Every structure is written in structure tokens, then in C-alpha cells.
Amino acid sequence: MKKWVAWIVMLIIVAVLFGTLFTSKYFEIKGKMAYFANMPEPDYPVTVVEAKPTNWVPAIEAIGFIEPNQGVTVTTEVAGVIKSLEFDSGMSVKKGQRLLALDSDVEEANLKSSQARLPAAKAKFIRYQDLYKKGSISKEAFDGAQADYFSLSADIESLKATIDRRIIKAPFAGDVGLRNVFLGEYIQPGTDIVRLEDTSLMKLRFTIPQTDLSDIHIGQEVDIAVDAYPDAKFQGKISAIEPAVNYQSGLVQVQADIPNNAGRLRSGMFARANIILPTLENQVVLPQFAITYTLYGDNVYVLYEDDEGVTRVRQSVVKTGERKRDIIHVLDGVKPGDRVVTTGQVRLSNDVKVRIVENDALKTPAETPML
């Protein structure tokens, strides 16, 4: 009997302990629920920008390399010893100007010998012609004199051409580069003598997707930038469009002419081209960091005021277009006059309360700070 009483007492004690613990936890949780229920709605600090209508100048971006109007590596067709050099590295030359001459003493001597025999051969030909007309000589004798005269004349022309081939002339006007040969040097056919380029007009050859073909035409303006002059912009115009599309890549080659009056452009330079398209008016342009990029689409947070005048945000899916540096052209999803969140999007969701703050941390500095 005493054992049962002990068990009952123990159960009562345990029940009292559990009841006390449960009661205390109940009132603790209830107090916290009341505290959170009475807490003010949190607001999140954000920076905003107002979408204002502006003019947007679209462009097709491309890359390519600068080429000269004309460019050739001057070489020779025949072997020989350089007898004279008539140009220096870096000088400007005219079309047909002599650059160098190979030794041609043997050819010139043969030419003089042939020229010395020409008057006698010509006189014999004329004399035999008169005699043949009178019937004093045979046709065979006349044909022999005629062949000797014409053959000697052809030999003279051949020798003149041979001598002329040993004189290297500029095929067009331009600037020569660094000379690769020296006086008295023996050179073989195909030896690189010097680079000659006409840089009065430069050309940029680049490629664009075939989907952009309808937006370009001959004479269209092109803005060109090169790394050698980062602060300078060069103007050119489209001069040629390849008639065929590369079926493997879907790209089309385009050529633009660039005046080079200042002589700053050099062939081989890497260049970036922007083909200027017609200006679009009343377009929405936003900073790129205002756009949130996700796998489900691009979106922004737009501010609005609820019925109580509280500033909140809602998510808006946007369609974006061309980008230029740190701004982006918004095609759909934002209207002129909308206030769009630029920073603080990470903690936002639809209809949350926000607080506008001033923060220029994302403003592009005028100068890059020194490390």
C-alpha cells in the first residue's frame, strides 16, 4: 500500500513540474507573439532614380583592324647586288620614284652592243626592201634581212626591260617604313626591301551579324576608337559591304573608310567601331545596376505609395536593349516618371516598405583613384 502511495506522490510531483514548465513557456511564447505583433513594420533603405524620357542613339558595335588605303612590301623579281639606294627609312615617296637599283653592267653593255648593230641592220632591211620591189633579189634574201632587223629590235626592247626590272620603283605614293637592305648587299628574288603604305585614307574591316544587315547602308557614319588614343574619336563611313554572308558563322564583312589627315592611325591597329543608327526619342534609360538579372528574367523594383501614403516597392519585369558603359536602354517594363530602386534590392520583395536614402557609392568617379 505504501508503495502505491509513493508512486502517486511521484506522479503528482512530475505533473506539477511539467505543468509549471509548460505554463511558463506558454506565457513566454505568448509574450513574444504579442511583442512581434505590436512591432512597427520594418522599412528598408534604398536609393532611387527617376526614369526620365531621353533621346537614345542606338549603335551596332563591332571590332576590327585598321588597314591602309594601299600597302605592299616592296621586293625584287631578280637577284643581284644593290648598286644604289635612293631612299631612307620613314621618308615619303612619290609614285614611280626610284628606291634602289641592282647592278646591271652586263645588261647595259649588251644593250649598247645591240643598239650599235641596229642602224646597219635597219639600213640593210631598207635596201633589200627596195631591191626586192625591183626584182633584183629573191624573197628569201629579203625575208632574212627583215628577220635580222626585227629580231635585233626585239632584243633591244628585251634588254631595256631587263634593266628596268633591276630598278625598283615605288608603285604608288606613300610612306616607307624601315629599310631592310644595305648598299652592296646581294639579294634574292622575293627579298623584303621595305614596307610602303598609303596612309592618307585608312580602312577598317569588321564583321556584323546578318540580323543587322537591314540597319546599315553605304555612306553610313561610323564612330571609331583605338587604344592608342583613348580620348580621341575618329569618324568614318561605310564604303563596302560584302555581298555574301558566311554560312558557317552568319557574319557579314563590312569596310569603312577613315580620313587620316593627322596621320595618327597606323595599319594593324585594333579598333572598336560603332555604327550610328537613327536617334530614338522619349526612351527610358537606367543605370545598369538598377537591373536585377535572374534565370527567370530581368526585373526592377518600382516605388509606389499605398492608400495610407506609405512608400513601397513592386517588382516589374523589364525588357532591356543596348548597353553603353554603365547605362542600359529599357524597352519595356518601366514608364517615364517611375522611380526605380538602384541599390538595396537584395532585401526587397513585393509590397515591402522602403525608405529613400542618399548614397553616391555607385557613382562613377571622375578619376580612377590611385592604389
C-alpha positions as CSV (number, residue, x, y, z in Angstrom):
1,M,0.0,0.0,0.0
2,K,2.8,2.4,0.9
3,K,4.5,1.6,-2.5
4,W,1.4,2.8,-4.4
5,V,1.2,6.0,-2.4
6,A,4.8,6.7,-3.2
7,W,4.1,6.3,-6.9
8,I,1.1,8.5,-6.8
9,V,3.1,11.2,-5.0
10,M,5.9,11.0,-7.5
11,L,3.4,11.3,-10.4
12,I,1.8,14.3,-8.8
13,I,5.2,16.0,-8.4
14,V,6.2,15.3,-12.0
15,A,2.8,16.6,-13.2
16,V,3.3,19.8,-11.2
17,L,6.8,20.2,-12.6
18,F,5.7,19.7,-16.3
19,G,2.7,22.0,-15.7
20,T,4.9,24.7,-14.3
21,L,7.3,24.4,-17.2
22,F,4.5,24.4,-19.8
23,T,2.8,27.4,-18.2
24,S,6.0,29.4,-18.2
25,K,6.8,28.6,-21.8
26,Y,3.2,29.3,-22.9
27,F,3.3,32.8,-21.4
28,E,6.8,33.4,-22.8
29,I,5.8,32.5,-26.3
30,K,2.6,34.5,-25.9
31,G,4.5,37.5,-24.8
32,K,6.9,37.2,-27.8
33,M,4.0,36.9,-30.2
34,A,2.4,40.0,-28.7
35,Y,5.7,41.8,-29.0
36,F,6.2,40.9,-32.6
37,A,2.5,41.6,-33.4
38,N,2.9,45.1,-32.0
39,M,6.3,45.8,-33.7
40,P,6.3,48.5,-36.3
41,E,6.7,47.4,-39.9
42,P,10.3,47.4,-40.9
43,D,11.4,49.7,-43.7
44,Y,14.5,49.1,-45.9
45,P,16.9,51.8,-47.1
46,V,17.1,52.2,-50.8
47,T,18.4,54.6,-53.3
48,V,16.3,55.5,-56.3
49,V,16.4,57.2,-59.7
50,E,13.6,58.7,-61.6
51,A,13.1,57.4,-65.2
52,K,13.0,60.4,-67.4
53,P,12.4,60.4,-71.1
54,T,15.5,61.0,-73.1
55,N,16.9,60.5,-76.6
56,W,18.8,57.3,-77.3
57,V,21.3,56.9,-80.1
58,P,21.5,53.2,-80.9
59,A,24.6,51.7,-82.5
60,I,25.9,48.4,-83.8
61,E,29.2,47.6,-82.0
62,A,31.9,45.8,-83.8
63,I,35.7,45.2,-83.7
64,G,38.3,45.0,-86.4
65,F,41.8,46.1,-87.5
66,I,42.9,49.2,-89.3
67,E,44.3,48.7,-92.9
68,P,46.0,51.2,-95.2
69,N,44.4,52.5,-98.4
70,Q,47.2,50.7,-100.2
71,G,50.0,48.7,-98.7
72,V,52.8,46.5,-100.1
73,T,56.1,45.0,-99.1
74,V,58.5,46.2,-101.8
75,T,60.6,43.3,-103.2
76,T,62.5,42.3,-106.3
77,E,61.9,39.8,-109.1
78,V,65.6,39.2,-109.9
79,A,68.7,38.5,-107.9
80,G,71.7,40.9,-107.9
81,V,73.9,43.3,-105.9
82,I,72.5,46.6,-104.8
83,K,74.3,49.3,-106.7
84,S,72.5,52.3,-105.3
85,L,70.0,53.1,-102.5
86,E,67.8,56.2,-103.1
87,F,65.6,56.2,-100.1
88,D,65.8,56.3,-96.3
89,S,63.7,54.7,-93.6
90,G,60.5,56.6,-92.9
91,M,60.6,59.0,-95.8
92,S,57.6,59.9,-98.1
93,V,58.0,58.9,-101.7
94,K,56.1,59.6,-104.9
95,K,54.6,57.2,-107.4
96,G,57.4,56.0,-109.8
97,Q,60.2,57.3,-107.6
98,R,63.4,55.1,-107.7
99,L,64.1,53.3,-104.5
100,L,67.1,51.2,-105.4
101,A,69.0,49.8,-108.4
102,L,70.7,46.4,-108.8
103,D,74.0,46.1,-110.7
104,S,73.2,45.9,-114.4
105,D,76.6,46.5,-116.1
106,V,76.4,43.3,-118.2
107,E,72.9,44.0,-119.4
108,E,73.8,47.7,-120.2
109,A,76.8,46.5,-122.2
110,N,74.7,44.0,-124.2
111,L,72.2,46.8,-124.8
112,K,74.9,49.1,-126.2
113,S,76.2,46.3,-128.5
114,S,72.7,45.6,-129.9
115,Q,72.0,49.3,-130.3
116,A,75.3,49.7,-132.2
117,R,74.3,47.0,-134.7
118,L,70.7,48.3,-135.2
119,P,71.5,51.1,-137.8
120,A,73.3,48.7,-140.1
121,A,70.5,46.1,-139.8
122,K,67.9,48.7,-140.4
123,A,69.8,50.1,-143.5
124,K,70.2,46.6,-144.9
125,F,66.5,45.9,-144.4
126,I,65.5,49.2,-146.2
127,R,68.0,48.5,-149.1
128,Y,66.8,44.9,-149.5
129,Q,63.2,46.1,-149.5
130,D,63.9,48.4,-152.5
131,L,65.8,45.7,-154.3
132,Y,63.0,43.2,-153.7
133,K,60.5,45.6,-155.2
134,K,62.6,45.9,-158.3
135,G,63.1,42.1,-158.5
136,S,66.8,42.3,-158.1
137,I,66.9,39.9,-155.1
138,S,65.0,36.8,-154.0
139,K,62.2,36.7,-151.5
140,E,64.4,34.6,-149.2
141,A,67.1,37.2,-149.0
142,F,64.6,40.0,-148.2
143,D,62.9,37.9,-145.5
144,G,66.3,37.2,-143.9
145,A,67.2,40.9,-143.7
146,Q,63.7,41.7,-142.3
147,A,64.1,39.0,-139.7
148,D,67.5,40.2,-138.6
149,Y,66.3,43.8,-138.2
150,F,63.1,42.8,-136.2
151,S,65.0,40.3,-134.1
152,L,67.6,42.9,-133.1
153,S,64.9,45.4,-132.3
154,A,63.2,42.9,-130.1
155,D,66.5,42.1,-128.3
156,I,67.0,45.8,-127.6
157,E,63.5,46.0,-126.0
158,S,64.1,42.9,-124.0
159,L,67.4,44.2,-122.7
160,K,65.7,47.5,-121.7
161,A,63.0,45.6,-119.9
162,T,65.6,43.5,-118.1
163,I,67.5,46.6,-117.0
164,D,64.2,48.3,-115.9
165,R,63.3,45.3,-113.8
166,R,66.6,45.8,-111.9
167,I,65.5,49.3,-110.9
168,I,62.9,49.2,-108.0
169,K,60.4,52.0,-108.1
170,A,57.5,53.0,-105.8
171,P,54.3,51.6,-107.2
172,F,52.3,54.4,-105.6
173,A,52.8,57.4,-103.4
174,G,53.1,56.8,-99.7
175,D,55.4,56.4,-96.7
176,V,58.2,53.8,-96.4
177,G,59.0,52.0,-93.2
178,L,62.3,50.6,-92.0
179,R,64.8,49.7,-94.7
180,N,65.8,46.0,-94.6
181,V,68.7,46.0,-97.1
182,F,72.1,47.8,-97.5
183,L,74.3,49.1,-100.2
184,G,76.3,46.3,-101.8
185,E,74.2,43.5,-100.5
186,Y,73.3,40.6,-102.7
187,I,69.6,39.9,-102.6
188,Q,67.5,37.1,-103.9
189,P,64.1,37.3,-105.7
190,G,61.4,37.9,-103.0
191,T,63.7,39.7,-100.5
192,D,61.7,42.1,-98.3
193,I,63.2,45.5,-99.1
194,V,60.8,47.9,-97.3
195,R,57.2,48.3,-96.4
196,L,55.3,51.0,-98.4
197,E,51.9,52.2,-97.4
198,D,49.5,54.9,-98.5
199,T,48.0,56.1,-95.2
200,S,46.2,59.2,-96.5
201,L,43.0,57.2,-96.1
202,M,42.7,54.2,-93.8
203,K,40.2,51.4,-93.8
204,L,38.6,49.4,-91.1
205,R,37.3,45.9,-91.9
206,F,35.0,44.3,-89.4
207,T,32.1,41.9,-89.2
208,I,28.5,42.2,-88.1
209,P,25.7,39.6,-87.6
210,Q,23.4,39.1,-90.6
211,T,20.5,40.2,-88.5
212,D,21.9,43.8,-88.6
213,L,22.1,43.9,-92.4
214,S,18.9,45.9,-92.7
215,D,20.3,48.6,-90.4
216,I,23.4,49.5,-92.4
217,H,24.0,51.1,-95.8
218,I,26.8,52.6,-97.9
219,G,27.8,56.0,-96.6
220,Q,26.6,55.4,-93.1
221,E,28.6,57.1,-90.3
222,V,30.9,55.0,-88.1
223,D,32.5,56.1,-84.8
224,I,35.9,54.5,-84.3
225,A,38.1,54.3,-81.2
226,V,41.6,52.9,-80.9
227,D,43.6,52.1,-77.8
228,A,46.5,54.3,-78.8
229,Y,44.3,57.4,-78.5
230,P,41.7,56.6,-75.8
231,D,40.3,60.1,-75.6
232,A,40.0,60.6,-79.4
233,K,37.2,59.6,-81.7
234,F,37.7,59.0,-85.4
235,Q,34.9,59.4,-87.9
236,G,34.4,57.1,-90.9
237,K,31.8,56.0,-93.4
238,I,30.9,52.6,-94.7
239,S,32.4,52.2,-98.1
240,A,31.7,48.5,-98.9
241,I,29.5,45.6,-97.7
242,E,30.4,42.0,-98.6
243,P,27.6,40.6,-100.9
244,A,27.7,37.2,-99.3
245,V,27.1,36.0,-95.8
246,N,29.4,33.5,-94.2
247,Y,27.2,30.4,-94.0
248,Q,29.3,29.0,-91.1
249,S,29.2,32.0,-88.8
250,G,26.3,34.1,-90.1
251,L,28.6,37.1,-90.2
252,V,29.0,39.8,-93.0
253,Q,32.2,41.7,-93.7
254,V,31.9,45.5,-93.8
255,Q,34.5,48.1,-94.7
256,A,34.7,51.7,-93.5
257,D,36.9,54.5,-94.9
258,I,38.6,56.7,-92.3
259,P,40.3,60.0,-93.2
260,N,43.8,60.1,-91.7
261,N,44.8,63.7,-92.2
262,A,46.7,63.9,-88.9
263,G,48.5,60.6,-89.7
264,R,47.7,59.1,-86.2
265,L,46.2,55.9,-87.5
266,R,48.5,53.1,-88.4
267,S,47.8,49.8,-90.1
268,G,47.3,46.8,-87.8
269,M,45.7,48.8,-85.0
270,F,42.9,47.1,-83.1
271,A,39.8,49.3,-83.3
272,R,36.2,49.4,-82.0
273,A,33.5,50.6,-84.3
274,N,30.0,51.9,-83.5
275,I,27.7,52.1,-86.5
276,I,25.4,55.0,-85.7
277,L,21.7,54.3,-86.2
278,P,18.7,56.8,-86.2
279,T,18.0,58.5,-82.9
280,L,15.1,57.2,-80.8
281,E,13.2,59.9,-78.9
282,N,11.5,59.6,-75.5
283,Q,13.2,56.5,-74.4
284,V,13.8,55.2,-70.8
285,V,17.4,54.8,-69.8
286,L,18.5,53.4,-66.4
287,P,21.8,52.6,-64.7
288,Q,22.8,49.1,-65.3
289,F,23.0,48.3,-61.5
290,A,19.2,49.0,-61.3
291,I,18.5,45.8,-63.2
292,T,18.3,42.5,-61.3
293,Y,19.3,39.6,-63.6
294,T,17.9,36.2,-62.8
295,L,17.3,32.9,-64.6
296,Y,13.6,33.8,-64.8
297,G,14.1,37.2,-66.4
298,D,15.3,40.7,-65.8
299,N,13.4,42.9,-63.3
300,V,13.5,46.2,-61.4
301,Y,11.8,47.4,-58.2
302,V,9.5,50.4,-58.8
303,L,8.3,52.6,-55.9
304,Y,4.6,53.4,-55.3
305,E,2.5,54.7,-52.4
306,D,-0.3,52.7,-50.8
307,D,-3.6,54.0,-49.6
308,E,-2.0,55.2,-46.3
309,G,0.8,57.1,-48.1
310,V,3.5,54.6,-47.2
311,T,6.2,54.2,-49.8
312,R,6.5,50.6,-51.0
313,V,8.0,48.7,-54.0
314,R,6.7,46.2,-56.5
315,Q,8.7,44.0,-58.8
316,S,8.4,44.8,-62.5
317,V,9.8,42.5,-65.3
318,V,11.7,44.5,-67.9
319,K,12.9,44.0,-71.4
320,T,16.3,45.5,-72.0
321,G,18.1,46.6,-75.1
322,E,21.6,48.0,-75.9
323,R,24.1,48.8,-73.2
324,K,26.5,51.7,-73.2
325,R,29.1,51.7,-70.4
326,D,27.1,51.9,-67.1
327,I,23.6,52.7,-68.6
328,I,21.1,50.5,-70.4
329,H,18.2,51.1,-72.7
330,V,14.9,49.8,-71.2
331,L,12.4,48.7,-73.9
332,D,9.5,47.6,-71.7
333,G,8.5,47.4,-68.0
334,V,9.3,51.0,-66.9
335,K,7.4,54.2,-67.8
336,P,8.8,57.7,-67.8
337,G,8.3,59.2,-64.3
338,D,8.6,55.8,-62.5
339,R,11.0,55.8,-59.5
340,V,13.3,52.8,-59.7
341,V,15.4,51.3,-57.0
342,T,19.1,51.4,-57.8
343,T,20.7,49.9,-54.6
344,G,19.3,47.8,-51.8
345,Q,17.4,45.3,-53.9
346,V,18.8,42.2,-52.1
347,R,16.4,42.5,-49.1
348,L,13.4,43.6,-51.1
349,S,10.3,41.7,-52.2
350,N,6.9,42.8,-53.4
351,D,5.0,45.4,-51.3
352,V,7.7,45.9,-48.6
353,K,8.1,49.3,-47.0
354,V,11.2,51.2,-48.1
355,R,13.0,54.4,-47.0
356,I,14.8,56.5,-49.6
357,V,18.3,57.4,-48.6
358,E,21.1,59.4,-50.4
359,N,24.1,57.4,-51.3
360,D,26.6,58.0,-54.1
361,A,28.7,54.9,-53.5
362,L,27.9,53.7,-57.0
363,K,28.5,57.0,-58.7
364,T,31.3,56.7,-61.3
365,P,34.3,58.8,-60.1
366,A,35.7,61.5,-62.3
367,E,39.2,60.0,-61.9
368,T,40.3,56.5,-61.1
369,P,41.7,56.5,-57.5
370,M,45.4,55.6,-57.2
371,L,46.2,52.4,-55.4
